[in-house]
Amino acid sequence: KALADYVHAKGLKLGIYTDRGKLTCERRPGSKGHEEVDAKIFAEWGIDFVKEDSCYSSTIHKVAFREYARMRDALNRTGRPILFSLCGWREWYAEPGGSLGNMWRVTPDVR
């Protein structure tokens, strides 16, 4: 929380990265199965922006949408306004993206 207070005192926002899978792209722990706890901690820390990636997670459309919705709902339940950005890398996220998050990415990394 001290870091968020410092960042906010500078007039800036603070973001954090997670993944809807059990691991992030860098093989760190992801949020799968921990959405409620993670969202609560993010809110307690004063986080303003959450990017949720798609590494080591299902590519089945319905499963992916359900997993993103879990974090969206958990963040909303905290009562803190947190911008939720989902990163799916694929076109099929484009249409439902607006119902799953505040912003969404549908292309691979630019190289």
N, C-alpha and C positions, 0 to 999 in steps of 0.2 A: 504493500500500500504506500510506503514511503516513496518508492520510485514513481508511482502514478501521481502522487501529490506533487512531487518535484516537476514532473513533465507537465502536469496541468497548470502549475504556477507559471510556467514559461509560455502558456497559451497554446500548448500542443496537446495532441491526443496520443494515447498509448494503445498499441496493438499487440496481439499474440498469435502464434501459429500453432495449429494442431492438425489432426488428421481424423477422418471418420473411420479409418481402419485401426487395427490394434497397434500398428507402427506408423511413424511418419516416414516421409521419403528418405530421411537420414537414419532410419531405423531406431528412432527414439520412441518412447511409449505414445501411442495415439489415444484418442478419446472413446473408441468403441467400447460400449458397455459402461462408460464412466461419464456420460454426457451430463447428467444431473450434477454430479460432484464437480466436474470441471467447470461447468457454467457458473455454479455457485461460487467457486474459488475465483474465477475470472471477475465476477461482479464484485466480490469482496476486495480484490486487488485494485479495483477501479479501472479495469480494462475498458476501452472504448470501441475496439475493433478486433474481431476474431476472424482469421482466415482458416478455413478448414479444407485441407487437401484431400486427395483421393488415392494416395499410395497404399499398397497392400490392402486393398478393399475390393468389394464386389463390383463387377462391371454389369451386373444384371440391373436393368433400369429400375424396376420396382424396388429392389433392395437398396440401390443407391439413393433413390428419392426418399425412402423411409428412413435411412440413416441420416441424411441431411436434415430431415424434418425433426428427428429426435433432438439434434443440437439446437435447431431453430427454436423449438418449443421450450427446451431447457433454458436457453438464454432469455426468452420472453418471460418465463416464470420468475426470473430473478428480480424483475421490476426495474432493472438498470437499462437505460437505452444503450445497446451494444450493436454496432453495425456488423452484420454477419455476411461474410464473403465466402462463397463456395467455389472450389476449384475442381472442375471435373474434366477439363481438357477435351471434351467431346461435344459435337454439335447437339446431341440429343439432350443436353442440359439446357439448351437455349430457351425452349418454350416453357418448361416448368420452373425455370430459374427464379422468376419473380415471385413464385409462391413458396419457394424454399429459403430464399435469403434476400438480402438487400442489394447484393451485387453478385455476379457469377461470371466465371471465365469458361470459355468453351473451346479454347485452342491450346495446342502444345506450347512449350517454351519457345521463345524466339531465340534463334542461335546465330 
